[in-house]
Amino acid sequence: MGKFGAVYGIKGWLKVHSYTDDAESIFEYKPLLMESKGQLQEVMITDWKRHNNGFIAKVAGFDVREDAQAIVGNALLIDSSHLPTLEDDFYWRDLVGCQVKTDKGYDLGVVTEMMETGSNDVLVVKANSNDAFGQKERLIPFIEEQVISQVDITGKLITVNWQPDF
């Protein structure tokens, strides 16, 4: 959902980087979890406000700059069961692990991550080890109808209009 950025001031406030579509909505999710040293820990944001082009927040239990410094860079997560159910759509996380094939049936590989760019999102596809074109990875723009022909989340398959040698 986001991560803690640099410490702000001496009273333990931190910058917050939100990855949600509506950036402010990160503060609406409860419980908010923080990943620290491979462990998940619930955190309570007691106050937050806009600051410049981002946000700063006060986290319960982190009342001085030195305490807050210890959680800089920690990821902010929520349990996926708290996400709203989407009727005719999907979350980007649902695409990771999907097989990607061309309209003609060529197996391009598996989605390893999604990448945001300024113009459109991109599927990062790890190619099969025996790829006929010697590709190790493909970057395929996620442009529905033009490039993305079909997404079958339950079948873990994405069909694309894409040239395998590209």
Backbone hydrogen bonds, N-H to C=O, Kabsch-Sander energy under -0.5 kcal/mol:
donor,donor_aa,acceptor,acceptor_aa,energy
2,G,76,L,-1.6
3,K,17,H,-2.1
4,F,74,N,-2.4
5,G,15,K,-3.8
8,Y,13,W,-3.4
13,W,8,Y,-0.7
14,L,57,A,-2.5
15,K,6,A,-2.9
16,V,55,F,-2.2
17,H,3,K,-3.1
18,S,16,V,-0.6
19,Y,1,M,-3.7
20,T,1,M,-0.5
23,A,21,D,-0.9
25,S,22,D,-2.1
26,I,23,A,-1.2
27,F,24,E,-1.8
28,E,25,S,-1.7
29,Y,25,S,-0.8
29,Y,26,I,-0.5
32,L,43,V,-0.7
33,L,77,L,-3.2
34,M,41,Q,-3.2
35,E,75,A,-2.3
36,S,34,M,-0.7
36,S,39,Q,-3.1
39,Q,36,S,-1.7
41,Q,34,M,-2.2
43,V,32,L,-2.9
45,I,43,V,-0.6
46,T,44,M,-0.7
46,T,58,K,-2.2
47,D,58,K,-1.2
49,K,56,I,-2.2
51,H,54,G,-2.5
54,G,51,H,-2.6
55,F,16,V,-0.8
56,I,49,K,-2.4
57,A,14,L,-2.7
58,K,47,D,-3.1
59,V,12,G,-0.5
59,V,57,A,-0.5
60,A,44,M,-2.9
62,F,59,V,-2.0
63,D,61,G,-0.6
65,R,10,I,-1.4
68,A,64,V,-2.2
69,Q,65,R,-2.1
70,A,66,E,-0.7
70,A,67,D,-1.0
71,I,68,A,-1.8
72,V,69,Q,-1.1
73,G,4,F,-2.3
74,N,71,I,-2.0
75,A,35,E,-0.6
76,L,2,G,-3.1
77,L,33,L,-3.1
82,H,79,D,-2.6
83,L,80,S,-1.4
87,E,85,T,-0.5
94,D,91,Y,-1.5
95,L,92,W,-1.9
96,V,92,W,-0.7
97,G,111,V,-2.7
98,C,95,L,-2.2
99,Q,156,K,-2.8
100,V,109,G,-2.9
101,K,158,I,-2.5
102,T,106,Y,-2.3
103,D,160,V,-1.5
105,G,102,T,-2.1
108,L,100,V,-2.7
108,L,106,Y,-0.8
109,G,100,V,-1.1
110,V,126,K,-2.1
111,V,98,C,-2.4
112,T,124,V,-3.0
113,E,124,V,-1.2
115,M,122,V,-2.6
117,T,120,N,-0.7
122,V,115,M,-2.7
123,L,140,I,-3.4
124,V,113,E,-2.6
125,V,123,L,-0.7
125,V,138,R,-3.0
126,K,110,V,-2.9
126,K,124,V,-0.5
127,A,125,V,-0.6
127,A,136,K,-1.8
131,D,128,N,-1.5
134,G,131,D,-1.6
138,R,125,V,-2.7
140,I,123,L,-2.5
140,I,138,R,-0.6
142,F,121,D,-3.5
143,I,141,P,-1.6
144,E,142,F,-0.6
145,E,148,I,-2.3
146,Q,144,E,-1.6
147,V,143,I,-2.9
148,I,143,I,-2.3
149,S,147,V,-0.8
149,S,159,T,-2.2
150,Q,159,T,-1.8
152,D,157,L,-3.1
153,I,151,V,-0.6
156,K,152,D,-0.6
156,K,153,I,-0.8
157,L,152,D,-2.2
158,I,99,Q,-2.9
159,T,150,Q,-2.8
160,V,101,K,-2.6
161,N,147,V,-3.3
162,W,160,V,-1.1
166,F,163,Q,-1.8
